[in-house]
Amino acid sequence: MTTQRLPLVITSGEPAGIGMDIILMLADRQQLNLPNRAVIVLADIKALQQRYSELKQKGAVKQGLLIQQLAMDELHELMWTQAGP
């Protein structure tokens, strides 16, 4: 039986800092793919997409990453359905 765990929530930190770079590079290297655990990054979506484009142009990231925005109700549902009974 597979057990679902609460999602791992990561903040990107200061928009001008290195946090977005670290998160995007880890995701590119598939080091944020956790078994039975969703990973949620809290960040400014436009800043994250912009930084991804910049890193891709520099060759620091290679894969096409899916960056999507969740509404608060979607985030709430994900958090509580992952938690289980």
C-alpha positions as CSV (number, residue, x, y, z in Angstrom):
1,M,0.0,0.0,0.0
2,T,1.3,3.4,-1.0
3,T,1.0,6.2,1.6
4,Q,0.4,9.8,0.5
5,R,2.3,12.4,2.5
6,L,1.8,16.1,2.9
7,P,3.3,18.1,0.1
8,L,6.8,19.6,0.4
9,V,6.3,23.4,0.3
10,I,9.4,25.5,-0.7
11,T,9.5,29.3,-0.8
12,S,11.7,30.9,-3.4
13,G,12.9,33.6,-1.0
14,E,13.9,37.0,-2.1
15,P,13.1,37.6,-5.7
16,A,16.6,39.1,-6.3
17,G,18.3,36.2,-4.5
18,I,19.5,32.8,-5.6
19,G,16.5,30.8,-4.4
20,M,14.7,30.7,-7.8
21,D,17.9,29.5,-9.5
22,I,18.4,26.7,-7.0
23,I,14.7,25.6,-7.3
24,L,14.7,25.7,-11.1
25,M,18.1,23.8,-11.4
26,L,16.9,21.1,-8.9
27,A,13.7,20.7,-10.8
28,D,15.6,20.6,-14.1
29,R,17.8,17.8,-12.7
30,Q,14.6,16.0,-11.5
31,Q,15.8,16.2,-7.9
32,L,12.5,17.6,-6.7
33,N,10.6,14.4,-7.9
34,L,9.7,12.8,-4.6
35,P,7.8,9.5,-4.4
36,N,4.3,9.9,-3.1
37,R,4.8,13.6,-2.3
38,A,3.8,16.7,-4.3
39,V,6.3,19.6,-4.3
40,I,4.8,23.1,-4.2
41,V,7.0,26.2,-4.8
42,L,5.7,29.5,-3.5
43,A,7.0,32.2,-5.7
44,D,6.0,35.1,-7.9
45,I,4.9,33.3,-11.1
46,K,6.1,36.0,-13.5
47,A,9.5,36.3,-11.8
48,L,9.9,32.5,-11.8
49,Q,9.0,32.2,-15.5
50,Q,11.4,35.1,-16.3
51,R,14.3,33.6,-14.3
52,Y,13.6,30.2,-16.0
53,S,13.9,31.8,-19.4
54,E,17.2,33.5,-18.4
55,L,18.6,30.2,-17.1
56,K,17.5,28.4,-20.2
57,Q,19.2,30.9,-22.5
58,K,22.4,30.5,-20.5
59,G,22.2,26.7,-20.8
60,A,21.9,26.3,-17.0
61,V,18.6,24.4,-17.4
62,K,17.8,22.1,-20.3
63,Q,14.4,20.5,-19.8
64,G,11.0,22.0,-20.5
65,L,9.7,22.6,-17.0
66,L,6.0,22.9,-16.3
67,I,5.4,26.0,-14.2
68,Q,1.8,26.5,-13.3
69,Q,-0.1,28.8,-11.0
70,L,-2.5,27.4,-8.5
71,A,-5.5,29.3,-7.1
72,M,-5.8,29.3,-3.4
73,D,-8.7,26.8,-3.4
74,E,-6.6,24.4,-5.6
75,L,-3.7,24.7,-3.2
76,H,-5.9,24.1,-0.2
77,E,-7.5,21.1,-1.8
78,L,-4.0,19.7,-2.7
79,M,-2.8,20.2,0.8
80,W,-5.7,18.5,2.5
81,T,-6.3,15.6,0.0
82,Q,-2.6,14.7,0.3
83,A,-2.8,14.6,4.0
84,G,-5.3,11.8,4.0
85,P,-7.6,10.9,7.0
